[in-house]
């Protein structure tokens, strides 16, 4: 599989497949393709279907395979931002935010990841439920805004504001840390907690989480009244 990521802040990954090669995406994830790409919808078993639904994804996935010769298929981001390829191996999995999975080769398994600490799930801003990618192959992730990447050493920690963690290696750990100082907590605008990510491992942060963008633009949206429906 060869691929090209293009499109600037409205990105698309265009995958060129040899005959018999396949790509997997969530239901409705394909944007365009050559006529010889054959689609098959699969749930992958009841357990995997419920796991995907519980983590915020569609229950079914679509498998696209090049038949009768080379094929092309494209997947576009659903929000202005970035697309990042991630190499997954049997000894290297990653934890991702919900809904960031875009597409992958068939050897990738998408499963649910539950925060181990109650406090982290309640206050980190990432929620109790994230997703884990394991297996062998390349996966493509949607990143809200620009992607900023760090390689953390053993015991090295980065403090992150709510919603900015897009991906971390499964060797990293996530926790929370108090915002210090009464005035900082109540008037600093960062809330009571930071999300802390500790290495070793690779971390991808996103510059404009879609939830944060929604909060920023909501005050400027027109108020809908009952007369608008008449």
C-alpha positions in Angstrom: 0.0 0.0 0.0 1.3 3.4 -1.0 -0.4 6.6 0.3 -0.3 10.4 0.0 -1.7 12.9 2.5 -2.6 16.1 0.9 -5.2 18.9 1.2 -3.7 21.2 3.8 -6.0 22.0 6.7 -8.8 20.0 4.9 -6.8 16.8 4.5 -7.3 13.6 2.6 -5.3 10.4 2.6 -5.2 8.8 -0.9 -4.3 5.1 -0.8 -3.0 3.2 -3.8 -3.5 -0.5 -3.5 -2.2 -3.5 -5.5 -4.7 -6.2 -6.5 -6.0 -8.0 -3.5 -5.0 -5.3 -1.0 -7.6 -3.9 1.4 -8.4 -1.0 3.6 -10.8 -0.8 6.5 -12.8 2.3 7.6 -15.8 3.1 9.8 -19.2 3.1 8.1 -19.5 6.1 5.8 -15.7 6.9 5.9 -14.9 6.4 2.2 -14.7 9.7 0.2 -13.9 8.5 -3.3 -12.4 5.4 -5.0 -11.7 3.7 -8.3 -14.5 1.5 -9.8 -12.7 -1.8 -9.1 -12.8 -1.3 -5.3 -15.1 -3.9 -3.8 -16.9 -3.1 -0.5 -17.8 -5.6 2.2 -19.5 -4.6 5.4 -18.5 -6.5 8.5 -19.2 -6.4 12.2 -16.3 -8.6 13.2 -18.3 -10.4 15.8 -20.8 -9.3 18.4 -18.2 -8.5 21.0 -16.3 -6.2 18.7 -19.5 -4.5 17.5 -20.5 -3.7 21.1 -17.0 -2.5 21.9 -16.9 -0.1 19.0 -20.4 1.2 19.8 -19.4 1.7 23.5 -16.4 3.7 22.4 -18.4 6.0 20.2 -17.7 4.4 16.8 -20.1 2.7 14.3 -20.9 -1.0 15.0 -20.0 -2.0 11.5 -16.8 -1.4 9.5 -16.4 -1.4 5.7 -13.6 -3.4 4.0 -12.6 -2.1 0.5 -10.5 -4.5 -1.6 -8.9 -3.8 -5.0 -10.2 -6.4 -7.5 -8.9 -7.2 -11.0 -5.9 -4.8 -10.8 -4.6 -1.9 -8.7 -7.1 0.4 -7.0 -7.3 3.8 -5.4 -9.4 4.9 -2.4 -9.5 8.2 -0.4 -10.5 9.0 3.1 -11.0 12.7 4.1 -11.0 14.2 7.6 -14.4 15.1 9.0 -13.1 18.3 10.6 -10.3 20.8 9.5 -7.1 19.5 10.9 -4.5 16.9 10.2 -4.2 13.2 9.2 -1.4 11.2 10.8 -0.2 7.7 9.8 0.7 5.5 12.7 2.7 2.2 12.4 1.2 -0.5 14.7 3.2 -3.6 15.5 2.4 -6.5 17.9 4.7 -4.9 20.5 3.6 -1.3 19.8 0.0 -0.3 20.3 -1.5 3.2 20.7 -4.3 4.8 22.7 -6.4 7.3 20.9 -9.2 9.7 21.6 -12.7 8.6 20.6 -13.6 9.1 16.9 -10.1 9.8 15.8 -9.8 6.5 13.8 -10.1 7.2 10.1 -8.9 4.1 8.3 -6.3 1.3 8.4 -4.9 -1.8 6.9 -6.8 -5.0 7.7 -4.3 -6.2 10.4 -5.3 -3.4 12.8 -7.7 -4.2 15.7 -9.8 -1.3 17.1 -10.9 -2.0 20.7 -12.1 -0.2 23.8 -9.7 1.3 26.3 -11.0 2.1 29.8 -9.2 4.5 32.2 -7.9 2.6 35.1 -8.4 5.4 37.7 -11.7 6.8 38.6 -10.3 10.3 39.0 -8.6 10.2 35.6 -11.8 9.2 33.9 -13.8 11.9 35.7 -11.5 14.9 35.5 -8.9 14.4 32.7 -11.2 15.6 30.0 -10.6 12.5 27.9 -13.4 10.5 29.7 -13.4 7.0 30.9 -13.5 5.5 27.4 -10.8 5.8 24.8 -9.8 3.5 22.0 -6.8 1.2 21.5 -5.2 0.2 18.2 -3.2 -3.0 18.2 -2.1 -5.6 15.6 0.2 -5.1 12.7 -0.1 -2.4 9.9 -0.7 1.3 9.3 -3.6 3.2 10.7 -4.6 6.8 9.8 -5.8 9.1 12.6 -7.8 12.4 12.4 -6.3 15.2 14.5 -8.3 18.3 15.3 -6.3 21.3 14.1 -2.5 20.8 13.9 -0.7 17.8 15.3 2.2 18.5 17.7 4.3 15.5 18.6 6.6 14.6 21.5 8.8 11.7 22.5 8.7 11.3 26.2 11.5 9.6 28.1 11.0 7.3 31.0 9.2 9.2 33.8 9.1 12.4 31.7 5.7 14.1 32.0 3.8 16.7 30.0 0.8 18.5 31.4 -2.0 19.0 28.9 -5.2 21.0 28.9 -8.6 19.3 28.5 -9.1 17.5 25.2 -5.7 18.1 23.7 -4.4 14.5 23.9 -5.1 12.9 20.5 -2.8 9.8 20.8 -0.2 8.2 23.1 1.8 5.0 22.9 0.4 2.3 25.1 3.6 2.5 27.1 2.5 5.9 28.4 0.3 6.5 31.4 -2.4 9.1 31.8 -3.3 10.7 35.1 -4.5 14.1 36.5 -2.7 16.9 38.3 -4.3 19.6 40.4 -4.1 23.2 39.2 -2.2 24.9 42.0 -3.6 27.9 43.8 -7.2 29.0 44.6 -7.2 31.9 42.1 -5.7 29.8 39.4 -8.3 27.1 39.9 -11.3 29.4 39.9 -10.2 32.2 37.6 -7.5 30.9 35.4 -9.8 29.3 32.9 -8.0 25.9 32.9 -10.4 24.3 35.4 -9.3 22.3 38.5 -7.1 19.7 36.8 -4.6 19.2 34.0 -4.2 15.9 32.2 -0.7 14.5 32.8 0.9 12.0 30.3 4.0 10.2 31.4 6.5 8.3 29.2 8.2 6.5 27.9 6.5 6.8 24.5 5.3 9.0 21.7 2.5 11.5 22.2 0.4 13.4 19.6 -1.4 16.6 20.8 -4.0 18.5 18.9 -4.2 22.3 18.8 -7.9 22.8 18.6 -10.2 20.0 20.0 -13.5 20.1 18.3 -15.3 20.3 21.7 -13.3 23.4 22.6 -14.1 25.0 19.3 -17.8 24.4 19.8 -17.7 26.1 23.2 -15.9 29.1 21.7 -18.3 29.7 18.8 -21.6 28.9 20.7 -22.0 32.5 22.1 -21.9 33.8 18.5 -24.6 31.5 17.1 -28.0 33.0 16.5 -30.6 32.1 19.1 -33.4 30.1 17.6 -36.9 31.0 18.8 -40.3 29.2 18.4 -41.2 31.8 15.7 -38.3 30.4 13.5 -40.4 27.2 13.0 -43.6 29.0 11.9 
